[in-house]
């Protein structure tokens, strides 16, 4: 994929969802619609299929007799990925406990409301650059690194690696002409809510190119990692076995 110019990241110009607040203890309808749009995009444009690929890769030999798994989702957003993990494990009688972390209280409020039927998921408010002690069998971080400066993205990767005992997966958009054009078309003709339009168009320009994304892992000191493109305009870094170094 051809990178789209240079990365456009201005810390003084955050995405609207990052500025969302609770009003009288409730999230705004605009935030709820935006997160619902992101859930729709994740389902149809690769995030869920990418996740399912790695669940199958890592957990194919698990069953009800296996020890319970611990999973950590950093920057969980609306927690659609943790819910997908829970459903995937339920269908295979795999026992799992999921910790879902996000910095924004309004977003966490939406995530909790959407996850009432998922006792496997436990929510935490925290900064994913430093949050957490202990270790998790699987550490995930999806569509988050483009929210950070290069320096802070490296901190996120270092922290994710610190917390992972077996498997780690970090996925995000790949900046490129196809992604920029595709998101513009989607938000011009289909997903037209103002928050979604603004954030989606900003996100793809803040995303890292393929080369830049790999460089983040090297700067974070990751060893034995892999890096590949996935549909649609997605890329991922992962480690199959963190015990190897």
Protein Blocks (a to p, Z undefined) as FASTA:
>chain_A
ZZehjadddfklccfklmpcceehiacfklmmmmmmmmmmmmmnopmmmmmmmmmmmmmm
gcfkbccdddddehklnolmmmmmmmmmmmnopacddddddfblklmmmmmmmmmmmmkb
ccddddfklgcedjdfbdcdehklmmpcfklmmmmmmmmmmmpmkbccdddddddfklmm
mmmmmmmmmmmcfklmmmmmmmmmmpccfklmmmmmmmnopahiacddddehiacdddfb
lmnZZ
